[in-house]
Every structure is written in C-alpha cells, then in structure tokens.
Amino acid sequence: MLRQLRRMSRCLQYDNFLIDCDGVLWKQDNPIQGAGDTIKALVEMGKTVYLVSNNTNKHLSTYQQNLKSRIGVESFPASNIISSAISTAMYIQQKIKPGEKVYLAARSDFGRTLSDYGIPYVGVGPVENRAQYDWAFFELDPTIKFVVVSFDPFFTHTKLTEAYLYIIENGAEFIASDVDTHFSVENNRQIPGTQAMLAGLIESSGVQPTITGKPNRLLFDIITERHGPLDPEKTIMIAFTKNG
C-alpha cells in the first residue's frame, strides 16, 4: 500500500494525462482492470485526460463506444480523443488546396476520418496487381498531393509503386500515421505494423515521412491547437510501447 501511495503521489504532480488506448485501457475486446475507474478518478480530481492512439482502424465513434462498453466511461469529450488518423486529417486539412486529393494506404475507417474533415482520398482496399511492364504507361492522377501510409492489410508491390510514383513524380508529401514496428493480436501473437509498410517506401524514395502519430511532436501540437498550451512539466504520457 505504501508503494502504491508513493506512486500515486508522483503521478498527481501532473495536470495533463495523455493515455494510450490499446494495451492500456483495453486489450482486444477485454478491458484492463481498473482502467475505467482510473479515468474517472483523474477527471474527478480536476486532471485533464486525453486519449491518444496510433490505431487508425477505429473511427472516433468507435472509441466513444469502447469507452462505454469496455471500461464503463459513459461521458468523455470527443475533442479529447485524438488518434493518429485524426491528427493526420487535421494536419492535411491545414495544407490541402481545393481539388487536391490524398493517396491513402490504410484501412477503411482511416478514410472515414478523412471524410469527416472534408478530405477526398483514393487507395483504400485491395488493388489489382500490375505486371512490371504496365508501370511504363501508368497514368498518375495529378490531383494527388499527399501520400499517407498506415497499417494496410492490402499493401502490395502495386500500392508501394503507386505511392512511390506519387511522391517522386507528383511531388506528393509523404505522411506516416505512426512508426509502430508491430502490434498485438489475439493468442498473444504480434504481427508487423506500419513500419513494415513504410520501410520499402522510405528506402526506395529516399524520402522521410512526416509522422503524425505518437509519440511525435505533431500530435502534441494538435492537442495544443485544440485546447491551448500544455505545460510539458505538468504533462505525462502513459503508453503501451516505447513508440507510444
């Protein structure tokens, strides 16, 4: 008990809590014991809680539903939930011009998030593989000015090449939602994450992406843009892995 009290005392010196979701609040469909009570207690003590996640396959509405159904948090401000899909959308929204589009290598709910911010996109879902000789005549869409890569179960050499050509020949800005090397699935198994999709594109293009997910600065800037300055000395992040 004394050890727990000491830990609590150190924790309460912070005013702002950036808390990961997967692996911290829940694991797959299972709640982490005490997660909901901890969120409620922090809020009752006047602390500001932000939920941050690199999982781009959950729409904002899904996060809100999971808070209720998995850990019993019935009310939580939507603006305090920031996934790397949301931070990507907010970043692009500030830069995109009328008529421009995004090439998105990701799952469908990422596209849904971009749509929430009025951002047109292509690329989600499976594509027909092209033979090597087809690329000589592949016509680029001149309106694609951003290439966004996240975890994509349909990522293939065709998608890699399309993304590469848009970056190199169209001058599209290269954006990554995160650099997670792997993530957990059921049966205590881990599978390759977004970094596996990024590696070939970074190596072939020679271009480093702008990273919009945690623990990178841009996501922190998105929070301050929405809510005002946060004192770094009074802010703590609680995450499942070293990448956030």
Disulfide bonds with the S-S distance in Angstrom:
none
